[in-house]
Amino acid sequence: MAKANKKPVNKKKALTMLAIAAVIIILARILPLPAGLSREGLTALAIMIAALVLWVSEAMNMAVTTILLCCMLPFLGVMTPRDMFKGFGGSVFFFMIGTMSITTALASTTIPNRMAGAILSWSKNNPRKLVLGFTLGTAVLSSIMSNMPTCALFASLGIAIMRANGDPKPGTTNLGRCLMIAIPAGSVIGGFMTPAGGPTNIVAINALEDIGIRVTFLDWMIVGYPIGIVCAILFALWICLFYKPEKIDESALTIAHEMVSGSGPLTAREIKCLCVVALMFITWILSTWIPIFNTTVVALMGTCLFMIPGIDVISWHDYMDNGGWDGTFLVGGVGAMADACLATGAAKWIIDTTLGGAAGWTPFVVCLGVSALICVLHWLCPSGPAVAGFAVAPIIMLALQAGASPVALAIITAFWSGVTFLLPTDAVPMFTYSFRYYTIMDMVKEGWVPSVVFVVLVAVAVPLISGLLGYGPMDPGAAKEILASLG
């Protein structure tokens, strides 16, 4: 697998970022309070902002940053230690622990390579079909694997194709631009297509359960898969139209085929891996009718099943070495910080301050506004789980105030919390950006069109499909009761 060179930590920069984070928290403790916001609420917001500064700057290890900032919540009196630990170790945290096993298991097999080989055979030497195949391939695989490993697996093959295709200097090949932008785009789109695709989806599902609405695994797929597939196809067609990739030499295809061929029949271990993954998905879908099959519990049981003697798809050592523990701790920390913002009224204050007039908008305008808002917010804050953790609950409150569908707005928020096309600041596009096949401006120039188109598409399609499934606006009386209970 191709890997980007990891930059060494700049200690001076790290200390500067730590100082900035500390100043943000100190200011929250001494500045005059804005109208309608308590000291605890302002501190909760400051801790969230400080965490974003440290996460984005990579001043410290992500897990260490998360633990440190979460400990500040009880230390500064924002919430009790009990509540902080409860928010940190919620079901989203354990869901991430469970689904890491799927990523670890599939990445250790030839299954992704076989999938890439099928795409190569289908595309032949047509560069547009290759880009389309890679975009759709990463989307489908990312719907059951974490976004980053999926991106890395397909990027390694994409780079091999480029090297075999005359090894053009990065930045001089349109095929390289198309592949290295489309692969992460497909990965983040696929992360939306099922609840298992990413933590932002589970954040939305849990927030809806908190107000008594249960969105099933199957229902999410019914919404996510059509929208995801359409977005992936449109993105691939657009980027090929914009950059016009050059043809692929037959010799390059031959070398690429050699990389993914020769695997022979599926091994017993690979068959067992597919069986466990299929069993998990079947059980998740059955949870639509059998609630005892809790999504997180199934993920954890599937993790154990991968390691049971006689199955032995992965070992505990493999799981610990290859699991995305930094991202898992980030998700846990975001959960605790989001709970703090809700409990202190900071989330409600933000909605009242920035979107107070939205309660009088029509449901469609609310959906369109939220779609655009979260899209832009993800550009500014490149951590998808942080965006979802901070935004989902306030957006649901907005839906209740405006008479819009809370399910539709939560799903829209989950989509844009995980998806970004304009800047390579999120970790997934940053992976392929590091190979320098495209520049930031390359991404900006082609990325604004799909961003605008998908803002509208998602705002229209999500309420339409979710409404057909019965997830329409909540009864006004019930909405008022929930708003009253939330303060």
Wavefront OBJ file of the C-alpha trace (Angstrom):
o trace
v 0.000 0.000 0.000
v 1.306 3.395 -0.903
v 1.899 5.685 2.017
v 2.395 9.378 2.216
v 5.467 10.633 3.962
v 4.504 11.695 7.466
v 5.902 15.076 8.388
v 7.941 15.256 11.578
v 6.351 17.142 14.435
v 7.426 20.783 14.546
v 7.832 21.363 18.292
v 7.736 25.138 18.003
v 4.496 24.991 16.016
v 3.050 22.421 18.427
v 3.808 24.585 21.454
v 2.311 27.607 19.685
v -0.905 25.709 18.962
v -1.066 24.500 22.577
v -0.668 28.098 23.748
v -3.467 29.229 21.405
v -5.750 26.479 22.707
v -4.985 27.490 26.292
v -5.705 31.164 25.546
v -9.080 30.230 24.005
v -10.105 28.420 27.185
v -8.772 31.161 29.486
v -10.669 33.845 27.566
v -13.864 31.829 27.976
v -13.349 31.969 31.740
v -12.771 35.728 32.002
v -14.585 37.470 29.139
v -18.048 38.986 29.672
v -20.812 36.531 28.863
v -22.851 36.930 25.670
v -26.570 37.375 26.316
v -28.287 34.050 26.881
v -25.105 32.002 27.392
v -23.840 30.702 30.731
v -20.194 30.541 31.797
v -20.343 26.749 31.549
v -21.769 26.990 28.032
v -19.090 29.421 26.884
v -16.419 27.160 28.395
v -17.875 24.121 26.613
v -17.712 25.974 23.299
v -14.151 27.107 24.027
v -13.041 23.549 24.788
v -14.565 22.351 21.508
v -12.808 25.129 19.564
v -9.508 24.432 21.349
v -9.848 20.763 20.449
v -10.396 21.662 16.779
v -7.272 23.855 16.814
v -5.168 20.993 18.178
v -6.727 18.314 15.957
v -6.287 20.297 12.754
v -2.745 21.458 13.589
v -1.737 17.952 14.791
v 0.105 19.605 17.668
v -0.227 16.357 19.628
v -1.422 12.850 19.017
v -5.145 12.994 18.321
v -6.073 10.559 21.095
v -3.946 12.431 23.655
v -5.513 15.742 22.597
v -9.002 14.283 22.945
v -8.413 12.849 26.415
v -6.769 16.051 27.659
v -9.582 18.347 26.464
v -12.301 16.006 27.746
v -10.674 16.041 31.185
v -10.996 19.831 31.122
v -14.805 19.494 31.103
v -15.118 18.263 34.717
v -11.986 20.150 35.808
v -13.611 23.468 34.836
v -17.015 22.538 36.185
v -18.760 22.186 32.821
v -20.062 18.710 33.629
v -19.490 16.005 36.224
v -16.867 13.294 35.629
v -19.683 10.739 35.512
v -21.466 12.617 32.717
v -18.214 13.179 30.832
v -17.334 9.478 30.870
v -20.886 8.595 29.898
v -20.716 10.901 26.881
v -17.241 9.688 25.887
v -18.054 5.993 26.092
v -21.357 6.176 24.271
v -22.596 3.801 21.599
v -20.826 5.722 18.799
v -17.459 5.077 20.477
v -18.173 1.366 20.796
v -19.594 1.207 17.271
v -16.263 2.534 15.989
v -14.448 -0.133 18.006
v -16.669 -2.765 16.419
v -16.452 -1.651 12.803
v -12.653 -1.325 12.940
v -12.560 -5.108 12.735
v -14.254 -5.085 9.305
v -11.628 -2.695 7.976
v -8.785 -4.722 9.497
v -10.156 -8.012 8.158
v -10.903 -6.897 4.586
v -7.643 -4.959 4.254
v -5.686 -8.118 5.105
v -7.270 -10.100 2.257
v -7.136 -9.994 -1.537
v -10.815 -9.000 -1.716
v -10.178 -5.263 -2.381
v -7.598 -6.202 -5.035
v -10.068 -8.540 -6.700
v -12.574 -5.711 -6.742
v -10.012 -3.403 -8.347
v -9.180 -6.090 -10.881
v -12.836 -6.330 -11.898
v -12.900 -2.553 -12.397
v -9.765 -2.707 -14.550
v -11.223 -5.487 -16.685
v -14.408 -3.483 -17.166
v -12.681 -0.196 -18.006
v -10.043 -1.657 -20.374
v -8.025 1.357 -21.623
v -10.872 3.876 -21.368
v -9.692 6.474 -18.824
v -13.186 7.820 -18.144
v -14.492 4.357 -17.369
v -11.483 3.791 -15.123
v -12.171 6.977 -13.135
v -15.864 6.099 -12.922
v -15.051 2.564 -11.818
v -12.601 3.734 -9.162
v -15.079 6.308 -7.827
v -17.911 3.795 -7.601
v -15.585 1.062 -6.328
v -14.286 3.156 -3.450
v -17.842 4.273 -2.643
v -19.195 0.726 -2.426
v -16.227 -0.573 -0.424
v -16.281 2.478 1.849
v -19.898 1.735 2.744
v -18.592 -1.180 4.838
v -14.974 -0.105 5.475
v -13.523 3.022 7.017
v -12.942 5.804 4.510
v -9.194 6.165 4.954
v -8.157 2.502 4.420
v -10.478 2.308 1.401
v -8.891 5.429 -0.048
v -5.400 4.079 0.624
v -6.118 0.708 -1.007
v -7.379 2.235 -4.259
v -4.783 5.028 -4.233
v -1.985 2.453 -4.168
v -3.339 0.883 -7.356
v -3.940 4.306 -8.924
v -0.332 5.316 -8.321
v 0.872 2.016 -9.773
v -1.170 2.694 -12.916
v 0.356 6.170 -13.221
v 3.888 4.854 -12.814
v 3.280 2.172 -15.399
v 1.713 4.767 -17.695
v 5.033 6.505 -18.307
v 5.465 7.686 -14.696
v 4.589 11.317 -15.488
v 5.670 13.922 -12.975
v 2.874 14.544 -10.445
v 0.951 17.650 -11.420
v 1.460 17.126 -15.153
v -1.133 14.412 -15.791
v -4.883 14.859 -15.950
v -5.429 11.142 -15.381
v -3.476 11.459 -12.132
v -5.544 14.488 -11.127
v -8.798 12.684 -11.861
v -7.896 9.482 -10.025
v -6.332 11.109 -6.971
v -9.288 13.479 -6.507
v -12.001 10.941 -7.384
v -10.728 8.175 -5.085
v -11.155 10.146 -1.822
v -14.405 11.623 -3.168
v -15.761 8.117 -3.663
v -14.532 7.118 -0.210
v -16.346 9.917 1.623
v -19.511 9.487 -0.450
v -19.533 5.771 0.352
v -19.118 6.536 4.031
v -22.629 8.004 3.973
v -24.343 5.098 2.233
v -24.847 2.828 5.261
v -24.746 3.447 9.018
v -21.608 1.287 9.097
v -19.855 3.613 6.649
v -18.846 6.264 9.153
v -19.296 7.613 12.677
v -21.198 10.705 11.523
v -24.117 8.454 10.573
v -24.284 6.876 14.013
v -24.091 10.313 15.636
v -27.209 11.285 13.675
v -29.022 8.024 14.440
v -28.308 8.304 18.181
v -29.357 11.956 18.310
v -32.661 11.009 16.707
v -33.145 8.169 19.189
v -32.708 10.718 21.982
v -35.965 12.371 20.854
v -37.748 9.052 20.323
v -37.187 8.517 16.579
v -35.612 5.245 15.456
v -34.049 5.156 11.984
v -33.341 1.552 11.032
v -30.231 0.286 9.273
v -32.263 -0.675 6.198
v -34.052 2.664 6.031
v -30.724 4.514 6.147
v -29.459 2.325 3.281
v -32.621 3.058 1.269
v -31.835 6.750 1.616
v -28.046 6.518 1.442
v -27.357 4.098 -1.394
v -29.327 5.802 -4.207
v -28.040 9.245 -3.247
v -24.482 7.961 -2.828
v -24.411 6.099 -6.149
v -25.848 9.105 -8.024
v -23.349 11.468 -6.379
v -20.415 9.147 -7.175
v -21.443 8.830 -10.847
v -22.027 12.554 -11.263
v -18.721 13.380 -9.593
v -16.773 10.992 -11.846
v -18.456 12.293 -14.992
v -17.841 15.895 -13.986
v -14.154 15.536 -13.134
v -13.488 13.696 -16.403
v -15.296 16.440 -18.304
v -13.351 19.115 -16.455
v -9.847 17.607 -16.675
v -10.143 15.243 -19.688
v -7.836 12.375 -18.598
v -5.340 11.029 -21.134
v -5.479 7.452 -22.410
v -3.914 4.529 -20.596
v -1.174 2.516 -22.275
v -1.761 -1.188 -22.696
v 1.502 -1.835 -20.839
v 0.174 0.090 -17.844
v -2.971 -2.002 -17.800
v -0.905 -5.162 -18.026
v 1.210 -4.157 -15.026
v -1.877 -3.124 -13.058
v -3.562 -6.438 -13.854
v -0.479 -8.264 -12.584
v -0.848 -6.404 -9.293
v -4.412 -7.572 -8.750
v -4.393 -10.920 -10.498
v -2.799 -14.196 -9.566
v -4.734 -14.396 -6.332
v -6.241 -17.716 -7.314
v -9.405 -19.019 -5.667
v -10.580 -17.437 -2.454
v -8.768 -18.918 0.511
v -10.644 -20.469 3.418
v -9.751 -17.431 5.524
v -11.131 -15.034 2.909
v -14.359 -17.037 2.628
v -14.747 -16.896 6.403
v -14.095 -13.151 6.298
v -16.844 -12.625 3.716
v -19.220 -14.832 5.686
v -18.699 -12.855 8.910
v -19.140 -9.512 7.106
v -22.269 -10.815 5.353
v -23.657 -12.109 8.660
v -23.103 -8.711 10.286
v -24.882 -6.921 7.447
v -27.776 -9.363 7.380
v -28.179 -8.943 11.130
v -28.005 -5.156 10.833
v -30.752 -5.233 8.217
v -32.816 -7.634 10.350
v -32.599 -5.066 13.143
v -35.240 -3.192 11.146
v -37.760 -5.748 12.391
v -35.896 -7.270 15.356
v -34.695 -4.403 17.588
v -32.705 -6.776 19.801
v -30.080 -6.750 17.023
v -28.693 -3.413 18.169
v -26.309 -1.964 15.577
v -23.449 -1.411 18.024
v -23.892 -4.764 19.772
v -23.806 -6.555 16.419
v -20.605 -4.696 15.482
v -18.927 -5.788 18.727
v -20.116 -9.390 18.392
v -18.873 -9.466 14.802
v -15.476 -8.262 16.018
v -15.329 -11.173 18.432
v -16.474 -13.589 15.731
v -13.536 -12.593 13.496
v -11.189 -13.762 16.285
v -12.942 -16.875 17.595
v -10.713 -20.003 17.432
v -11.581 -21.953 14.325
v -12.484 -18.794 12.438
v -9.285 -16.804 13.068
v -9.806 -14.194 10.339
v -7.788 -11.674 12.345
v -5.893 -11.824 15.616
v -6.137 -9.440 18.540
v -2.630 -8.289 17.646
v -3.753 -7.436 14.076
v -6.757 -5.583 15.429
v -4.728 -3.507 17.894
v -2.009 -2.678 15.344
v -4.253 -1.779 12.412
v -7.359 -0.319 14.048
v -7.959 3.415 13.743
v -7.643 4.146 17.441
v -6.877 7.855 17.045
v -10.116 8.382 15.150
v -12.031 6.250 17.638
v -10.864 8.374 20.571
v -11.727 11.506 18.581
v -15.282 10.212 18.145
v -15.546 9.501 21.871
v -14.238 12.944 22.779
v -16.584 14.663 20.358
v -19.458 12.817 22.007
v -18.509 14.137 25.453
v -17.969 17.697 24.173
v -21.244 17.671 22.248
v -23.078 16.487 25.378
v -21.500 19.369 27.278
v -22.693 21.887 24.662
v -26.203 20.464 24.877
v -26.368 20.226 28.659
v -25.139 23.793 29.161
v -27.465 25.273 26.547
v -24.563 26.289 24.285
v -25.981 24.367 21.311
v -29.393 26.049 21.668
v -27.687 29.438 22.005
v -25.861 28.905 18.704
v -29.103 28.015 16.905
v -30.933 30.981 18.415
v -28.068 33.326 17.522
v -27.227 32.184 13.999
v -30.419 30.560 12.685
v -33.113 32.114 14.828
v -35.061 33.319 11.795
v -34.998 29.887 10.157
v -37.962 28.754 12.255
v -40.162 30.801 9.910
v -38.758 29.328 6.692
v -40.466 26.668 4.613
v -39.214 23.092 5.221
v -37.455 23.001 1.831
v -35.619 26.275 2.468
v -34.583 24.963 5.897
v -33.206 21.769 4.295
v -31.394 23.780 1.640
v -29.973 26.180 4.215
v -28.761 23.366 6.464
v -27.256 21.513 3.499
v -25.275 24.607 2.506
v -24.354 25.482 6.098
v -22.903 22.085 7.010
v -21.113 21.863 3.640
v -19.354 25.155 4.394
v -18.779 24.217 8.032
v -16.914 21.083 6.953
v -14.616 23.225 4.791
v -13.800 25.303 7.862
v -13.609 22.357 10.270
v -11.974 19.365 8.549
v -12.976 16.867 11.254
v -16.189 15.180 10.144
v -17.026 13.589 13.527
v -16.498 16.964 15.200
v -18.880 18.667 12.761
v -21.538 15.985 13.289
v -21.117 15.861 17.050
v -21.464 19.600 17.339
v -24.160 20.220 14.719
v -26.589 17.281 14.647
v -28.449 17.958 17.904
v -28.919 21.731 17.287
v -30.068 21.025 13.731
v -32.654 18.559 15.046
v -33.852 21.294 17.421
v -34.128 23.630 14.434
v -36.215 21.042 12.581
v -38.617 20.830 15.513
v -38.928 24.627 15.626
v -39.395 25.018 11.865
v -41.809 22.138 11.306
v -39.290 20.304 9.091
v -38.412 16.616 9.230
v -35.819 16.029 11.992
v -34.765 12.799 10.264
v -34.158 14.529 6.928
v -32.127 17.323 8.524
v -30.114 14.875 10.642
v -29.264 12.793 7.558
v -28.344 15.915 5.570
v -26.065 16.975 8.418
v -24.470 13.510 8.516
v -23.873 13.623 4.739
v -22.004 16.930 4.722
v -20.212 16.153 7.984
v -18.526 13.277 6.187
v -18.311 14.639 2.625
v -16.147 17.438 1.261
v -15.018 18.214 -2.294
v -13.517 21.683 -2.185
v -10.352 21.560 -0.061
v -7.939 18.726 0.785
v -8.064 19.549 4.486
v -10.059 16.515 5.604
v -7.877 13.489 6.345
v -9.233 11.431 3.416
v -8.441 13.813 0.510
v -5.283 14.869 2.346
v -3.974 11.324 1.873
v -3.979 11.514 -1.933
v -3.098 15.227 -1.959
v 0.206 14.357 -0.302
v 1.291 12.584 -3.508
v 1.058 15.943 -5.353
v -0.866 14.700 -8.387
v -3.101 17.719 -7.885
v -2.872 21.103 -6.197
v -5.290 22.792 -3.828
v -6.439 25.018 -6.688
v -6.997 21.943 -8.888
v -9.428 20.664 -6.289
v -11.063 24.049 -5.744
v -11.579 24.681 -9.478
v -13.411 21.429 -10.090
v -14.844 20.967 -6.596
v -17.157 23.961 -6.340
v -19.554 22.685 -8.999
v -20.288 19.282 -7.368
v -20.440 21.025 -3.989
v -23.173 23.393 -5.196
v -25.018 20.700 -7.170
v -24.961 18.206 -4.294
v -26.083 20.845 -1.769
v -29.286 21.139 -3.793
v -29.509 17.420 -4.655
v -29.198 16.321 -1.027
v -31.660 18.985 0.144
v -34.228 17.651 -2.337
v -33.564 13.894 -2.313
v -33.148 13.222 1.419
v -36.514 14.718 2.505
v -38.221 13.063 -0.476
v -36.927 9.537 0.157
v -37.098 9.725 3.958
v -40.635 11.126 3.669
v -41.681 8.125 1.571
v -40.339 5.930 4.384
v -42.552 7.731 6.881
v -39.968 10.088 8.411
v -41.807 13.340 7.851
v -42.185 16.402 10.079
v -43.079 15.666 13.689
v -46.492 16.476 15.123
v -46.363 20.113 16.362
v -47.580 19.166 19.832
v -44.962 16.447 20.226
v -42.286 18.780 18.866
v -43.162 21.421 21.495
v -42.946 18.834 24.277
v -39.504 17.723 23.123
v -38.269 21.304 22.818
v -39.565 22.034 26.311
v -37.780 18.963 27.704
v -34.542 20.091 26.038
v -34.817 23.517 27.647
l 1 2 3 4 5 6 7 8 9 10 11 12 13 14 15 16 17 18 19 20 21 22 23 24 25 26 27 28 29 30 31 32 33 34 35 36 37 38 39 40 41 42 43 44 45 46 47 48 49 50 51 52 53 54 55 56 57 58 59 60 61 62 63 64 65 66 67 68 69 70 71 72 73 74 75 76 77 78 79 80 81 82 83 84 85 86 87 88 89 90 91 92 93 94 95 96 97 98 99 100 101 102 103 104 105 106 107 108 109 110 111 112 113 114 115 116 117 118 119 120 121 122 123 124 125 126 127 128 129 130 131 132 133 134 135 136 137 138 139 140 141 142 143 144 145 146 147 148 149 150 151 152 153 154 155 156 157 158 159 160 161 162 163 164 165 166 167 168 169 170 171 172 173 174 175 176 177 178 179 180 181 182 183 184 185 186 187 188 189 190 191 192 193 194 195 196 197 198 199 200 201 202 203 204 205 206 207 208 209 210 211 212 213 214 215 216 217 218 219 220 221 222 223 224 225 226 227 228 229 230 231 232 233 234 235 236 237 238 239 240 241 242 243 244 245 246 247 248 249 250 251 252 253 254 255 256 257 258 259 260 261 262 263 264 265 266 267 268 269 270 271 272 273 274 275 276 277 278 279 280 281 282 283 284 285 286 287 288 289 290 291 292 293 294 295 296 297 298 299 300 301 302 303 304 305 306 307 308 309 310 311 312 313 314 315 316 317 318 319 320 321 322 323 324 325 326 327 328 329 330 331 332 333 334 335 336 337 338 339 340 341 342 343 344 345 346 347 348 349 350 351 352 353 354 355 356 357 358 359 360 361 362 363 364 365 366 367 368 369 370 371 372 373 374 375 376 377 378 379 380 381 382 383 384 385 386 387 388 389 390 391 392 393 394 395 396 397 398 399 400 401 402 403 404 405 406 407 408 409 410 411 412 413 414 415 416 417 418 419 420 421 422 423 424 425 426 427 428 429 430 431 432 433 434 435 436 437 438 439 440 441 442 443 444 445 446 447 448 449 450 451 452 453 454 455 456 457 458 459 460 461 462 463 464 465 466 467 468 469 470 471 472 473 474 475 476 477 478 479 480 481 482 483 484 485 486 487
